[in-house]
Amino acid sequence: MSTPDDTVVIVGGGQSGLAAAHAVRTAGLRPLVLEAGDRAAGSWPHYYDSLTLFSPARHSAMPGAPFPGDPDRYPHRDEVTAYLERYAAGLDVEIRTGTAVEAVEADGAGFAVRTADGRTLSAAGLVAASGSFANPRLPALPGQDGFTGRLLHAADYRTPAPFSGMRVVVVGGGNSAVQIGYELSGTASVTLASRLPIRFLQQRRGGRDLHDWLVETGFDRLPPEWLVHYVGGTLVMETGDYEQALISGRLDWRPMFTAFDGEAVVWADGHPEPVDAVIFATGYRPALGYLGPLGALGDDGAPLHTGGVSATHPGLAYVGLEFQRSFSSNTLRGVHRDAAHVVAPLAAHVRKAPAAAGL
């Protein structure tokens, strides 16, 4: 199926895809957003029910659309979903929901985009903004296949109700692991397990949210290498509840277990303990399998890029990769900066390609 010569296909209709659509339209090109789900909100409707942003509303907005309500409040999952849907409706760009992309191949200076319903679309440029929620990272430990308890990734966790009265281990040392573990500990016996001890960062200091400082100082824009060098790993936003839960014994933390053994996990000291469920809050990998036929990915399935600009194909860009260009790259408050950055060379390529073809 042919499309106008200035069409840039954007794969993904969540915060990254919508930010990319805004940037493409601002550059004077025609964005076409393809979203696999039935709503222009990406993965937000599928997160666990109690998910709450760690950044206040004032720092959780897309370009030109302040987040409604008290700017100092912390929006919940459903509020973010509704906000993104309103933002999408006001963008005045074409968004096709229920349209999953199966494969992308080179087509001259542009791309041929094949969708799950059998159509093929032509694109002068392409932005991969499909996020990572569809590709959870699930470790493989000895004995895992024979574990008789319940094993799941945080992507499949919704509420604590099914785990009431159970012995649960939550694996991970980041915000999601701690937030899920704390919620579960209200009705279950919960241990947090991670390779490194959990490190907390106070969310509010002097009556102000930490994100005020991150934005005012420009930390949000620093390259990710700075974060790794000076911070040394993952930090958990401390809201006033989580660290106290560990101190009081409501939660406990242990070094990561080494194996499964039937109904048990085997702790680092060799002691097996029967548990009812293990929840891996171990992050995600970019869901970019559709770029495999294009040859744009490394052997590990990761995109080959510099700051979101493809290292293999002019006219191909990425938005929403974790630490793509900064600490805030895959967040509501920071994704628009990366979108503007990668769309500039993409737009230059699109404009140049038709002229070259006419020579």
N, C-alpha and C positions, 0 to 999 in steps of 0.2 A: 504494500500500500504506500503510495507516494505521499509525501508531506511537503510543505513549502520549503524552499531552499535555506531559509534562515531558522529552521526548527531545531531546537536543542531538546533532546529527550532527557528527562530527569527521572531516574529510577528510584522511586520511594517518595511517599507523600507525607512523611512526618516532618519534624522540625527542620531537619537538614534539607529535605527536598523542597519544602516551602521557602526556606531561606535562599536556596539555589534558584528557585523560580523567580523570586523577587530580584535577585541579582541579574539573572538573564534578561528579564524584562527591562530593568534599568539600563542594561547595556544595549537595548534596542533590538534584541532578538526575540524569537517566538518560543517560549517555553511550553513543553508538553509534558505533564507530570503523569507517570504511570505508577499507581499504588495497588499493591496486591490485595490489601484489605478492603473492607467495605466503607471505610471512613478515611478522610484526609487528616489523620492524626497519628500515623505511624504505629509504633508499638505501645504508645501510652495506654490505650484501652486494655491492654493485656498484662500490665504490671500488677503486682499484688495489691489487694484492696486498700490497704492502709498507707500506701506509699505517699510520702510527703516530701516536697522539695526542701533541700537544705539551703537554698538561696531564697531570699524574700522576693515578693512580687515585683518590687521596684527593679530588681536585677534579673528578672525571669521573662523578659519580653522580647518579642520579635521586632524587626525594624518598622517604625511608624505605627506601632500598636501597643500602647502601654497595657500592662496587665491590670484588669479592673479590680476595684476594691481597695482595701487598706494596703498601702505599698509596703508596710512592714510585716505583713502576715506571710505565712508559708503555705502556698497553695497545695491542695491535695491532687491526687491523680486525675480524678474526674473533672476538676476545674481546669487542669492543663489540657485535657482532651477537648473540652468544650471551647477553650480559648483557641486552640489550634484550628478547630473546625470553623470558628468564626473568622479567623485570620485567612484561612484558605478561601472562604466564600468571598472575602473582600479583595482578594488579589487580582481578580479579573484575568485569570489564566485558565487554560484548559487542563482539567484534572480528571483522569479516567481511573475510577476506583474499580476493584475487582479485576485488575489487569496485571497479572504476574509476568515478569520477564524471565524467559528461560535461557536465552542465549543472545550474545552480541558478537557480531563479526564485522570485519573491515569491509567497507563498500566504497572503493575509491578513496577520496579524501574524507569521507564520512563513515557512517556505521549503518549496518542493518540490524534492527532490533526485533527479535522473534519473541512473541508472547505466547502464553500457555494456551490461548484459544486458537492458535494456528495462524495468526496474522504476522506479517513482517512489515515493520515501519522503517522508513528511511530517516536518518538523522544527520544533520550537518555537524553536530557536536553532541556529546553525551556526558551527563553528570551522574556518577554512581553515588546515590545518597540513600542507600537501602539499609543503613544501620547494621546492627549486629545481633539484635534480639533473636532472630531466627537461627542463629548459629552459636548456641551456648557452649562454653568450654567445660567439658566434663572430664576430670582426671581419670586415669585408669590405674588402679592399685591392685596389688596381688590379692586374689580371692574375691574380687569385686563381683564377678559373674555368679558366684555361689552365695552371695549375701541373701539371707532369707527375709530381711526387713524391707522397709520401703526406702527406695533410693530415687531421688529426684534432684533436678536443678532448680535454682531459684526462679527460673523462667516459668516453671510449672506450679510455683507456690502462689496461693491466693489468700487464704485465711488460716488462722490457727485452729479452727474448730476441728478438723479431722485428726489433729495431733493431741487433743486433750488427754491428759493422763499418761502420755507416752514419755519414753526416754529418747531424746532427740539430740543429735550432733549436727551443728551447722558449721560447715567448712568455709573458711574465708576470713579475711581480716579487714574488709572494707566496710563502707557505709551500709550496703545492702545486707551483708552478713549480720552486722550488729543490730540493725533495725529489725530484721526478721527474728533473730535470736531473742531480742528483748520482748518482742510481741508474743512469741511462743512461750516465753518463760512465765507468763501470767497463768497458764494452765498446764504446762508441761515441765519436765526436768530437762534443762538445756545446757549443753556445753558448746562453747565456741572453740573450734580447732583451726589453727593456722601455723604456718611455718615460722612466722615471726610474731612476737608479742604485738598486741593491738596498741596503736598509738593514737591518743586523743588530741584533738585540737579544739579549744573552746570556741563555740560558735558566736557567742556574744561577749564583748569586752567593753566596759564603760558604757553599757546601755546601747551599744551599736553592734550590728551584725558584722561578722568578719568580712563579708562580701563588700561592705562599704570600703573597707581598707584595700581589698584586692583590686577594686575598680579604681579608686582614687590614686593608688600608687602605681598602677599599671602592671601589677603582678599577673593579672589575667592574660596579658598579652606577651609575657615572657616565653621564650622557647622552652619546650618540655625538658631539655637537658638541664636547665637551671633547677627545675623542680627536683629531678633525680639527684643532682649533685648536692644541693643544700638541704633537702628534706630527707632524702634517703629512703623513700618508699611511700606506702599508702598511709594516709592519715584519716581518722574517722572524726567527723564533726560531732562534738560533744554538746548535746542539747540540755544537759543537766540531769539526765536520767541514766545514761548507759554506763558511765564509769562507776556511778554509785551502785548500780545493779551488780557489778562485778565485786565491788568492795563488800556489799552486804551478803553476797552469796546467792542472790536471786539467779544470777548467771555465774558460770565459771569458765575459765579459759585454760586450755591445755595445748602443748605442742602437738602438731599434726600427727594423727595415728599413722601407722606404717602399712597396715593391711586389714583386710576383712577376713573373718573366720566363721563361716556359717552365719549364726545370728549375732555375732559379735564384731566389734572393731578391736584391733590390737594396738594399744597405745605405745608410745615411744619407749617406755620402760619394759615392754614385753607383756604387759598385763592385758588379757582379753576382757572385754566388758560387753555383755549383751545390750543391744540398743534396738529400739523399734524403728527408727527412721534416721536417715542421713540426708541432709539437704546441702547440696554444693552451691554456694554463692561464690563461684570461682570465675565469674566474668564471662566474656563473650569474645568471639572472633568476628571480624567483618564478614557479612553475608554477601559474598561477591562471586559465588560459583558461576553465575551467568557470564562472567568475563573470561572464564576458562578458554573458550574457543578463540577468543581474541588474542590470547598470549600476553595479557596485561598483568598476570599474577606471577609471583615467585613460586618455587617448589613447595613452599609451605602454605600456599593459598593467599598470602598477604599481597596487597597491591604494591606495585613498583612505582614509587612516586617521590616527589620532593615537595613537601608542603601542600600536598593535595593535587599537584600538577603531574599528570602521568609522565613517567620516564620512558614509556614505550610507544605511545600514540598521541600525536598532536590532536587537540580537540577533545581529549578525554580528561575528565577531572573527577576529584573525589571531594565530598563534603560530609562531615560528621564522623570522621575517624578519631578515635581516642588519641589525644595529644598530637593531633595532626600538625598544628603549628604552635599551640600554646596549651596552658593548663585548662583553658575553658573551651577548647575546640569543639567538643561534642556536647555542649550545654546550650540551653535556651539563650543564655546571655552572651554566648561567644560565637555561635555557629555562623551568624551573619557575616562576621569579619572574614572567616575563611571562605565563605561563599563568594564574597566580592573579590577576594584575592585570586581565586582559581578561575573565575569567570572572565577576568580581564584577558589572559592569554588565550583562553578558549574562544572568546569573541573575535580576537584578532585573527585566529586561524580560520574561523568560519567566514569572515569577510574576505580573507585572502584566497580561500579555496575556489570560489566561483570565478574570480578574476583569472586565476591560474588556469582553470579548466577552459577558459575562453581563448587562451593564447593559441 
